[in-house]
């Protein structure tokens, strides 16, 4: 399944981010904890080479707890500050203020040596579409200062948000990169909702998800839907349609409706805590 989605506004957004790199001290990069590697835009590494980095494993409550710990350790080994978070409930957000200061210690000491007082840390919040940047900022700031929505592409322009006298955040649009070299990256991003469903073959995507769940999380489909997992993914989808009464007129099984149901339940965490890589 070869998915590519790079609308024109993302080129403009990338250029804007590049121009604003010189204004910031820190990059706060949100990734989806269910696909921590696939949901990292490689362009951010290139643009922010000289900047400190704080990685937020967002939606950690939806991801496999053991794998959260493994991915957190992986990013720390690469020299990144890392926090596991659920931006909707403030889980993990309490430590972010102190983590931001720790990540910017060199900047703070440099200001002190130069006699610069009370200049706030400026952090750019980045991430791919639908990873939770706006929700994070709203929750972290304690007020609805950006628009949010459970769909990719809600934030269109840049916004500066002053949290307090010590920290300012620059919200940026969610951007992908022009081409996914690994087709599985596109599939994972589609599964977590970071690629618009309108360009995705939902039936085929659901088959990929069913195959993965069978292998990586055996028992999940049996427990949630009562399915016999000793079957091919297409048979599992048909049985799911039958179990959940996904029917067309005349009683024919509606595989597309069952596929959408499966993806919605995965994205909402109703299949349990699952990590895709």
Secondary structure by P-SEA (a helix, b strand, c coil): cbbbbbcaaaaaaaaaaaaacccccccccccccccccccccaaaaaacccbbbbbbbcccccccaaaaaaaaaaaaaaccccccccccccccccaaaaaaaaaaaaaaaaaaaaccccccbbbbbbbcccccaaaaaaaaacccccccccccccccbbbbbbccccbbbbbbccccccccccaaaaaaaaaaccccccccaaaaaaaaaaaaaaccccccccccccccccccaaaaaaaaaaaaccccccccccaaaaaaaaaaaaaaccccccccc
